[in-house]
Amino acid sequence: MKLPLFIAQRYLLAKKSHNLINIVTWISIVSVAVAAFAMIFVLSIFNGFNVVISDNIHKMSADLQITSVNGKTVNTNDFPFEKIREIKNVELVLPTITEDALFRNQDKQQIGQIKGVPQEFLQVERINKSIINEGRVYGMDDHKNMAIPGVGMAYFLGINPNNPLSMIQVYVPRRGNASSFSLENSFNTGNLIANKVFSTNQDIDETTILAPYEWLSELIGYEGLASDVEIFIHQNASKDAINRVSTRNIKRVKEQIKNILGPDYNVYDQYEQQSTLYKMMKSEKLAVYLILVFILVMATFNVISSLSMLIIEKKKDTSTLRAMGGDNSLIRSIFTNEGMIISVVGGIIGLILGIIAVLLQQYVGIIRLGDGTGSYIVEYYPVALQLKDVLIVLATITIIGGIAAFSTVKVSMRKQL
């Protein structure tokens, strides 16, 4: 096995009788290197956007969410809040209410969701940092009907947090059957005052308004009921250097909660709460990966050309090897190794350059988003290098290069024979 590899290395480095073969060989290496560079850099960009989106979702979402299997609501009178609070790393266990609603402010209106949260919800560090105190400084506990809309919702409704008269009319569906379809008979109505806004993820910012839990419970008629129960894990237990959403600590807490609640409740982590979004991001990354694989296949045609020319040039060498007792299997191994070396060398060069480029973008910031006016969440294209992607790219290059080399050698040797 060492002899074919040794001869293949000599063929790669030795000067050929026709300089064109040397040129085509180096073009092959460069082509594979460019494809490998593109693959690792683009996949790292997708990882970076994934991290940014996950961080924004993490700001306003609970680490764990509990819902009822048998209905829309959770009975808070029978729910084992104390048992869950006793679990290690659990910081807060809060009932919340989420309901579709119509919001109006003067002549503007918008459909979205209203979320009733206790005051402790706003004291969670990452949520508190997402709240922009543009207006007077007081919280929900200072007024019974104080609301905090997302910045997008505030824009659509024309809400000015600095205006003490900024009132939001809220229309929520009335429980039970209404006698007729009208605002008076089909909806419960209430008024909210907005003096702050929050900013996290665009989808949440444009659709959600936070309201006091007791106020919304009274408006909807949810006394003793909640839409779900949200669990917040201690910050040092929920953060991870690579993945900020799901950690072993959170999974451990999730399993303990399931054991306490039994089969009547669902327990979702942040990935499961936003499963559609994360599946979409994975699908997009897979689609881009397949497109880049197709580009790599195109680059591999240069390897096929280089290998075919080399086989033709080395006819005398192969005849000498046969005369010395070498069989066709040895000759095939030599040229297959040659094709593999060209692909792997090009792939490693491209990966090294790609990793350097990703690290420069991550720590220095070379490519900017937009014109640098601060209209984006991040100023530079986010990137995140993952060892899994490096191994996948290297394996892809090796497999495609191996298939190309084996097929080329097989066809060429058959013609010679």
N, C-alpha and C positions, 0 to 999 in steps of 0.2 A: 504493500500500500504506500510505502514511502517513496518508492522509485517513480511512479507516475506523478506524484506531487512535486518531486525534485525536478523532473524534466519539465513539467509545466511551468514552474517558477523560472527556469532557465529560458524557456521560450518567451516568457513575458518580458524579461529584462534584456535578453540578447538582441543584438542588432539584426534586423531582417535584410534579406537581399533586396527587397523592394521597400523603399521608404514609405510608400503609401500604406503598407500594413501597419507600420508603427503609428502613423497618423490616425488611422481608423481605430486602432486599439486605444489610443489615448482619448479619442472622441467618445468611444464607448464608455470608458471610465468616467469621463466628465459628464456624460448624459445620465448615467446611473447616479452619480453624485448629486447632480441638480435635482433629479427626481426625489432622492432621499432627503435632501435639504428641504424641498417643498413639503414633503410629507410630514416631517417632524415639526416644522415651523407652523404649518397650518393647523395640525392637530393640537399643538400647544396653544394656539390662539383660541381654539374652541374650548380647551380646558380653562383658559383664562376667563372667557366670558361665562363659562359654567360657574366658576368660583364667584365672579361678581354678582351673577343672578342669585346664586345660593346665599351669599352674604346679605343681599337686599331682602330676600324672602325671610332669612333668619332674623332680621331686625324686628319684624312685626309678628312672626309666627311663633307659636309655642313649640317647645321641644317635643312634646307629646300631646295628642288630642284624643279624648275619649268620647265616643258617641254610643248611643243605644242601638242595639241590633233590631229591636222590636218596634221601634217608633222613631218619631222625629225629635222627641224630647227626653231629657234625663230628669228623673225625680230627685231633686236635691235633698229632700227630707230623708230619703233612704240611702243616699250615696255615702260610701265609707271614706269621707274626706280625711279623718284623723289617721286611719290605717295607712293611707297613701302618704300622708305627710311624714309618717315615721320612717319611711324608706330612706336609706342613705342617699345623699346627693339631691334629694328633692327639695327645692326651694319654695315653690308656691304651687298650690292646687286651687284653681279659680274656676267657678262656673261662668260661662259666657252665653250670650244670646245673639244669634245671627239671623237676620230676616231680610228678605227683599223689600225694598221700599221705593216710594217716589218722593223726591225732594224738590221743594220749590223755594225760590227766593225772588220775590217780586214777579217779574214777567219771565223768569228763567226757571226751567225745570230739568231734572235729570233722574234717570232710573239707576239704582245701585243697590248696595247693601248697607244696612245699619247694624253695627256690632255693639252690643251692650257689654261693658266690661266694668269690673270693680275698680276702685281707686288703686289697689295694689298692682293692677296690670300696668299702670303708667309708671310705677316705681321700679320696674325691671330696667336694668341699666341700658340695654340695647334699645329698648322701646323709648325710654326717656330721651336718649340721644337723638332719636328720629323726630322728636317733636320740636317744631320751630316756634319759639315764643315771640311772635310778631306783635301781638296785642298786649293787653294788660296781663300782668303776671298773677294768675290764679288758676287753680285746677278744677277738676270736676266736683270735688268735695266742697268748693266754695259756692256752688250754685247747683240747684237740683237738676236743671236742664242745660248744663254746659256740654258742648260738643266739640270734637276735634276732627274736622274733615281732612281727607288727603289733599295735597296741593292741586292735583288734577281736578278733583271734585269741587274744590273751592273756586278754581278758575272757571269751570263750566257753569257754576251757579252765580258767579260774580260776587263772591263773598270777600269782604275786606275785614280781616281780623282786627284792624285798628279802629273799625267803626263799631261802637258799642250797640248800635241798633241793627247789626247784621243778624237777622233772624232766619232760621231755616224751618220751613213747614215740612213735617214728616207725615207721609201717608203709608200705613202698613196694613196688610190684609187682615180683616176681622175674622176671628176664629168662628167656625160654624158656618152655616148657610145664610147668606144675605138675602133679604126679601126682593131686592132689585139691584141692578148693576148701576150704582151711583157712588160718588165719593162719600156721601153722607151715610149710606147704608152698608157699603162694602168695605170701608176702610176706617180704621181708627186714626185720628189725627192728633198731632202734638207739635209744639214749637221748641226749637233748640237755639241757643245762643252760641256763636262761634267766636273765640278770641285767639285760637291757636290753629295751626295746621301741622300735619306730619308728612314726611317724605321718606319713602322706602323704595318700593317697586312700582313701576308705572301702572301695571294692571291693578294693583291694590290702591294706589294713589287716586286713580280716576274713578273708582267704583265704591269706595268705602268711607263711611263716617263713623267715628267712635262716639258712643253716647254712654251716660251713666247706666249701670246695670239695673238698679232699682227703678229708674225712670222708664226704661224700655220694658222691663218686666211688667210694670203697672199698665203701660200703654197697650201692650199686646194681650195682657191677661195671663201671664206666665208665672203667677205666684206659686212658689215651690217647684218651678220647672226651669230647665236651662236647655239650650240647644246642644251644648257639649260642655265638657270639663277640660280645661287646659292645664298642662303640667309644665312647669319651668324648672330646669335642672340648674344647679349651681354653675356659674360661668366657667370655673376652672375644670369642671367635669364635662361640659358640653363642647369645649373647643378642642380642635385638633389642628396640627400644623398643615395638613393637607386637606382634610375634609372637615368643615366646620359644622356640618349638619348632623351626621350620624357617627357616633362613637361607640366603643364597647360599653362605656358607662351608661349611655342612654339605652342601649339594647338590654343591658342588665336590668335597669329600672323598668323598662317596658315589660320584660318577662315577669318581674315581680308583681307589677300591677295586674297583668293578665291572670296570675294565680289568685290574686285577691278578688278580682271582679267576676271571674268565671266566663262562661260563654255568652252571657247576655249583653256584653259590651265589646265594641271594637276599640283597639288602641292603635293609633297611627303615629309614626314618626314624621319628620318634616318631608322626607322623600315621598312617603305615602300620601301625605296631605296634598302635595303638588305633583302627584304621579303623572298626570297628563303632560305637564310642562317638562319634567325630567325625561320622560319617554320621547318627547318631541326633540329635545336637545340631543339625546343619544342617537335618534334616527338621523338627524342632520349630520352629526359627526360621522356616522357610518356611511351616509351617502357621499360625503366629501372624501372619505377614505377610499371608497370604491372608485371615485373619479380619479384620485391620485394614483391608485393602482393601475388604472387604465393608462395613465401617462407613463408610469414605470414600464408597462408592457411595451409601449411605443419606444421608449429609450432602450429596451432590451434588444430591439431589432438591430441596433448598432453592434451589440455583442455578437449577434448571429452573423452579421457581415464580417466582422473581424475574425471570428472563429473559422468561418468558411474559407476565407482567404489564407489563413494560417495553415489549414489542413491541406490546401492545394500546394502551398509552398513547401511543406515538409514531407512531400511524397518520397523523396530520397531517404529521409530519416526513417520513415515508417518501413521502407523496404529493407533498410539495414537492420532495424529491430527484428523484423520477421526472419531475416537470415541468421540472426544471433539466437533465435529460438523464441522470440516474443510472439505471443498470439494476438488475435484481434481484441480480446478483452483488455490487454495491457494498453494497446494503442487507443482504444476508446476511453479508457480511464485517464490517459494523459491529456487528451483534448477536452474531456469533460471537466477535469480539474482546471484546465486553462480558462474555460468559460466561467467556471465558478469563481476563480481568483479575480477575473476582471470585474464580475458583478459585486463580489464582496468587498474588494478594494474600493471600488467606486462608492458602494453603500456606506462603508466606514468613513471615508472622506466626507461624504455628504452629511452623515450623522454628526460628525465632529463639528463641521462648520455650522450645521443647524443648531446644535446645542449651544455653541458659542453665541450665535445670533439671538437665540431665545434668552439666554442669561443676560446679554447686553440690553435687550428690550425690557427684561424684567427689572433689572437693577439700575439701568441708566435711562431708558426710555428714548428710543430712537424714532419710532413711528408714532406720530400724534393722531389723535381723533379729532377731526374737524380742524378749525382754524385756531384752536387754543383759547377760545373766548370763555371757556368754562360752561358751555351749554350741554356738555355730556357728564355722565356720572363719574367717569374716569377720564383723565387728561390724555393718557397714552393707551395704545392697544394693549389690553391685558393678556398676559401669557402665563402659562403654568406648565412646567416640564414634569412629565411623569415617566418613571422608569418603564412602566407597562407599555407606553407608546413607543419608546426606544426599542424595546425587545420585539414588539409587533412589527415595526418597520424593518428591522434587521432580518427577522424571520421571513417577512414578505419578499424582501430582496433576494434572500438566499434561495427560497423556494422557486420564485419566478426565474432567477438566473440558472438554477439547477435544471429546471424543466427545459429552458431554452437551449442550454448547453447539451443536455442529453439528446434532445430531439435533433439538433443540428448535426451532432457527431454521428448519430445513428443513420440519418439520411445520407450524409457525405460518405461514410464508410461503405454503405450499401452500393453507392454509385461506383466507388473505387473497385469494389470487388466484382 
